Amino acid sequence: MPLAHGSPPALALTDLTVLPGAPALTLRLPAGRCVALLGIGSNTQDLTALTEVLAGRRPSSGQICIQGVDISHQPQGKRGISTLGLHAPLFPHLNVTDNILFPLRAMGTVPKPEISRRRDEMLALTGLDAARALLPPALSAEQTFRTALARALITSPDLLVLNQPLEGMPPQVAKRSVVFLERLRQAIGLTSLFLTRDRTEAFMAANTIGVMENGYLLQLADAPTLLNRPATPAVALALGEANILTGKVLRIDDDIAELRLPSGETVEAMADADLEEHDLASICVLPDRLSVLFPRQGEGEDMMEAGDLPCSLVSAHHLGHTIIMRMRLRDGTEITVNRPPVHTQRELSAGRPALLAWQTQNATAFPMDKKNG
């Protein structure tokens, strides 16, 4: 159900500090939606730290509001937040049903008829009715995940925080689990924050993705924006494994920067808001946004147009649906290019001269020292 006009978000974080020394985090999550946060930093504890702060198991400065109510100083278990992940494994001595019901029984205030009703509802929602009497060692990876999910949802939380919930799962099981989560979200209006260090999981889990580096939120946007208009080189590298070239800004006109590369060629890219003329810049372009042309013998650089970069083919690997090429520019810089499988094996011999190019809107130029969004 859509939010009524003026309704507060399900989750509102204001100036929340996740890690010591990290800039404060501000985030809004509407009810019934999922936001994925992709951790890319060297500090692999940032996602767990955020989970602990939200759950009330770790102190932090800043404000946490659930449905418009400040719960920053509420104790664990009184916040309307449930967490799920490797930090909360199933109890090995309890069967599926008892694992799921553990939070309700621990509360000690829920009447038995209500416990039975929620049990039956949760077993049906998660498809675990046939496994209700099994102990965790007898469960598949998918059943284990669904049992932990049912346990997290049994208290009807306002927010579910999933901290790297698919880590260690086989790829196909992880994919099915993400699809199941989406169906469940739509069925019960689940509001969730999906924390992961896996790019594919982030893309699959949510339409809105935040890229977080060591507790700092670099950018929060939909996938096309993150890929086409990354806020920093770190985002470009994390989301699309972008190529990073170095250039000097010659001029900026209507948000388009003209840059000279160390090898002498000039190229164009969309200018970041902080980029200025004469800056040294990092030029980010995704491998699948590059075009490559192999001139016929004798044509050489006579075919070059403005923006073309002469290079040579280092290697090419055919993956069926795409060809991954590694190209070397005149100054020794290597670039990865992903292209459809339209080239013959004869064309892809190592050392063959080629020309690279990209459309201006498919590259972004940042100030060389830009690290934060």
C-alpha positions in Angstrom: 0.0 0.0 0.0 1.5 3.4 -0.9 2.3 5.8 1.8 -0.2 8.4 2.7 0.8 12.0 1.9 3.1 13.2 4.6 3.6 9.8 6.2 7.1 9.4 7.8 9.5 6.9 6.3 9.7 3.5 7.8 13.4 4.1 8.6 15.1 7.5 8.9 18.8 7.7 9.9 20.1 11.2 10.6 23.8 11.9 11.3 24.3 8.3 12.4 27.9 7.3 13.0 28.6 3.7 12.0 32.4 3.5 12.5 34.7 5.7 14.5 36.0 8.5 12.3 33.6 7.8 9.5 31.3 10.7 8.3 27.8 10.5 9.6 25.2 8.5 7.7 21.8 9.9 6.6 19.3 7.6 4.9 15.5 7.4 4.3 13.7 4.1 3.6 10.0 4.2 2.7 7.6 1.6 4.1 7.3 -1.6 2.0 10.5 -1.0 0.2 14.0 -2.5 0.1 17.2 -0.6 -0.1 20.5 -2.5 -0.6 23.8 -1.2 0.8 26.8 -2.5 -0.9 30.0 -2.4 1.2 33.1 -1.9 -0.9 35.7 -0.7 1.7 38.7 -2.4 3.2 37.0 -2.4 6.6 34.7 -5.4 6.3 33.0 -4.7 9.6 31.0 -1.7 8.5 27.9 -3.6 7.5 27.9 -5.6 10.8 28.6 -2.4 12.7 25.5 -0.8 11.1 23.4 -3.9 12.0 24.6 -3.8 15.6 23.9 0.0 15.9 20.4 -0.4 14.4 19.6 -3.3 16.7 20.7 -1.5 19.8 23.7 -3.8 20.5 26.3 -1.1 19.9 26.2 2.6 21.0 26.3 5.3 18.4 25.7 9.0 18.0 22.9 10.3 15.7 19.2 9.6 15.4 17.3 6.4 14.4 13.6 6.8 13.7 11.1 4.0 13.0 7.8 5.1 11.6 8.6 8.7 12.8 9.4 7.6 16.3 12.9 8.2 17.7 14.1 4.8 19.0 17.8 5.8 19.3 17.8 5.2 23.1 15.4 2.3 23.1 16.9 -1.1 24.3 17.5 -4.0 22.0 14.2 -5.8 21.4 12.1 -2.7 21.9 12.9 -1.0 18.6 10.7 -2.7 16.1 13.8 -4.0 14.2 14.7 -7.6 13.5 18.1 -8.7 12.2 19.1 -11.6 10.1 22.6 -12.9 9.1 25.6 -15.0 10.2 25.6 -13.2 13.5 22.4 -15.0 14.4 22.6 -18.7 13.5 19.9 -21.2 14.3 19.9 -23.0 17.6 21.1 -26.5 16.6 19.2 -28.3 19.4 15.8 -26.7 18.4 13.7 -27.9 15.5 12.4 -25.5 12.8 9.2 -24.6 14.6 10.9 -23.9 18.0 13.6 -21.9 16.3 11.0 -19.7 14.6 9.0 -19.3 17.8 11.9 -18.6 20.1 11.6 -14.7 20.0 7.9 -14.9 20.8 8.4 -17.2 23.7 11.3 -15.2 25.0 9.0 -12.1 25.1 6.7 -14.0 27.5 3.8 -11.7 26.8 2.2 -13.2 23.7 -0.9 -15.5 24.4 -0.6 -19.1 23.2 -3.4 -18.8 20.6 -1.6 -15.9 19.0 1.7 -17.8 19.1 -0.1 -20.7 17.3 -1.6 -18.4 14.7 1.7 -16.7 13.9 3.4 -20.1 13.8 1.0 -21.4 11.2 1.1 -18.2 9.2 4.9 -18.0 9.1 5.4 -21.7 8.2 2.9 -21.2 5.3 4.6 -18.0 4.1 8.1 -19.5 4.1 7.0 -22.9 2.7 8.5 -24.7 5.7 5.4 -26.6 6.9 6.8 -30.0 5.8 10.2 -29.2 7.6 8.7 -28.0 10.8 10.0 -30.9 12.9 13.5 -31.0 11.4 16.7 -30.0 13.3 19.1 -27.5 11.6 21.7 -30.1 10.6 19.0 -31.8 8.5 18.1 -28.6 6.6 19.3 -27.5 3.2 20.9 -24.1 2.8 17.7 -22.7 1.4 15.6 -24.1 4.3 18.1 -22.8 6.8 17.8 -19.3 5.3 14.0 -19.4 5.3 13.9 -20.6 8.9 16.1 -17.7 10.0 13.9 -15.4 8.0 10.8 -16.7 9.6 12.3 -16.3 13.1 13.2 -12.7 12.3 9.7 -11.9 11.0 7.7 -13.8 13.7 7.6 -10.6 15.9 6.1 -8.5 13.0 9.0 -6.0 12.9 8.7 -2.6 11.3 12.1 -3.1 9.7 14.1 -6.2 8.8 17.9 -5.8 8.5 19.6 -8.5 6.5 23.3 -8.5 7.2 25.0 -10.5 4.3 22.3 -13.2 4.6 23.4 -15.1 1.5 27.1 -15.4 2.3 28.4 -18.9 1.7 25.4 -20.0 -0.3 25.7 -21.8 -3.7 25.0 -19.2 -6.4 21.7 -20.8 -7.6 20.4 -21.0 -4.0 21.3 -17.4 -3.4 19.5 -16.3 -6.5 16.3 -18.2 -5.5 16.5 -16.8 -2.0 16.7 -13.2 -3.4 13.7 -13.9 -5.6 11.8 -15.3 -2.6 12.6 -12.2 -0.6 11.1 -10.0 -3.3 7.9 -12.1 -3.4 7.6 -12.0 0.3 8.1 -8.2 0.4 5.3 -7.7 -2.1 3.0 -10.2 -0.2 3.3 -8.7 3.3 4.6 -5.2 2.6 8.0 -6.0 4.1 10.4 -3.1 4.7 14.0 -4.2 4.6 17.6 -3.1 4.5 19.7 -5.6 2.6 23.4 -5.4 3.5 25.9 -7.1 1.2 29.4 -7.0 -0.2 28.4 -8.8 -3.4 27.5 -6.5 -6.3 25.2 -9.0 -8.0 23.2 -9.5 -4.8 22.8 -5.8 -4.4 21.5 -5.4 -8.0 19.1 -8.3 -7.5 17.8 -7.4 -4.1 16.7 -3.8 -4.6 16.1 -1.1 -7.1 17.7 1.5 -4.8 21.3 0.8 -3.9 23.7 2.6 -1.6 27.5 2.2 -2.0 29.2 2.3 1.3 32.9 2.5 1.9 34.2 2.0 5.4 31.0 3.4 6.9 30.7 6.3 4.4 27.7 6.4 2.1 29.2 7.4 -1.3 26.1 7.4 -3.3 22.4 6.2 -3.1 20.6 5.8 -6.3 19.0 3.3 -8.7 21.2 1.0 -10.7 21.2 2.9 -14.0 22.2 6.1 -12.2 25.0 4.3 -10.4 26.3 2.8 -13.6 25.9 5.9 -15.9 26.5 8.7 -13.4 28.6 7.4 -10.6 29.4 10.0 -7.9 33.0 8.9 -7.5 35.6 6.6 -9.2 35.1 4.2 -6.3 31.5 3.8 -7.2 32.3 3.3 -10.9 34.9 0.6 -10.0 32.6 -1.2 -7.6 29.4 -1.2 -9.7 30.8 -1.7 -13.2 34.5 -2.5 -12.9 35.1 0.7 -14.8 38.3 1.5 -16.6 40.1 4.4 -15.1 42.2 6.7 -17.4 44.2 9.8 -16.4 43.8 13.0 -18.3 44.2 16.8 -18.0 41.1 19.0 -18.4 41.5 21.4 -21.4 38.1 22.9 -21.1 34.6 22.3 -19.7 31.5 23.4 -21.7 27.9 22.5 -20.8 29.0 19.8 -18.4 31.2 18.1 -21.0 34.9 18.0 -20.4 37.6 17.8 -23.1 40.7 16.1 -21.8 44.1 15.3 -23.0 45.6 11.8 -22.3 49.2 11.2 -21.5 49.6 9.6 -25.0 48.5 12.9 -26.6 45.0 12.1 -27.8 42.0 14.2 -26.7 38.7 12.7 -25.5 35.4 13.9 -24.0 33.5 12.8 -20.9 30.7 14.1 -18.7 32.3 16.5 -16.1 31.7 15.8 -12.4 30.4 18.9 -10.5 33.7 19.4 -8.8 35.8 19.2 -11.9 37.5 22.4 -13.1 39.6 23.4 -16.1 43.3 22.4 -15.9 42.5 19.7 -13.3 44.1 16.3 -13.5 41.2 14.0 -13.9 40.2 10.3 -13.5 38.1 9.3 -16.5 35.8 6.4 -15.8 34.3 4.3 -18.6 32.6 0.9 -18.3 34.0 -2.0 -20.4 30.7 -2.5 -22.2 30.4 1.2 -23.2 33.5 1.0 -25.3 33.5 0.3 -29.0 36.4 -1.3 -30.9 37.4 -1.2 -34.5 40.0 -3.4 -36.2 41.3 -1.5 -39.3 42.0 -3.6 -42.4 45.6 -4.1 -43.3 47.1 -0.8 -44.7 44.3 1.4 -43.3 46.0 2.0 -40.0 45.5 5.4 -38.3 44.1 7.0 -41.5 40.7 5.9 -40.2 41.1 7.8 -36.9 38.4 10.3 -35.9 38.3 12.7 -33.0 38.2 10.8 -29.8 39.6 7.6 -31.2 42.4 5.9 -29.3 45.0 3.8 -31.1 45.8 0.6 -29.2 46.7 -3.0 -29.7 45.0 -6.2 -28.6 46.7 -8.0 -25.7 44.2 -10.8 -25.3 40.7 -11.9 -26.0 38.5 -14.5 -24.2 35.3 -15.7 -25.6 32.7 -16.4 -22.9 29.8 -17.3 -25.2 27.6 -14.3 -24.7 30.4 -11.8 -24.7 34.1 -11.4 -25.6 36.4 -9.8 -23.0 39.3 -8.0 -24.7 42.3 -6.5 -23.0 43.7 -3.6 -25.0 47.0 -1.6 -24.5 47.2 2.1 -25.3 50.3 3.9 -26.6 51.4 4.9 -23.1 51.1 1.3 -21.8 47.7 1.8 -20.1 45.6 -1.4 -20.4 41.8 -1.2 -20.9 39.2 -4.0 -20.6 36.5 -4.0 -23.3 33.4 -6.2 -23.3 31.8 -6.7 -26.7 29.2 -9.0 -28.2 30.6 -12.1 -29.9 30.7 -10.6 -33.5 34.4 -10.8 -34.1 36.0 -13.9 -35.7 38.9 -15.6 -34.0 41.2 -14.5 -36.8 40.4 -10.8 -36.0 41.3 -11.4 -32.3 45.0 -12.3 -32.7 47.2 -10.8 -30.1 49.1 -7.7 -31.1 46.6 -6.6 -33.8 46.2 -2.8 -34.0 42.8 -1.4 -33.1 40.9 1.9 -32.4 38.9 2.4 -29.2 36.2 5.0 -28.7 33.2 5.9 -26.5 30.3 8.2 -26.6 30.7 11.2 -24.4 27.7 10.4 -22.2 29.2 7.0 -21.4 32.3 8.3 -19.5 32.6 10.5 -16.4 35.6 12.6 -15.5 36.3 13.3 -11.8 39.0 15.4 -10.1 42.0 13.1 -9.6 41.8 13.3 -5.8 38.1 12.9 -5.4 37.3 10.1 -3.0 34.0 10.9 -1.5 30.5 11.5 -2.9 
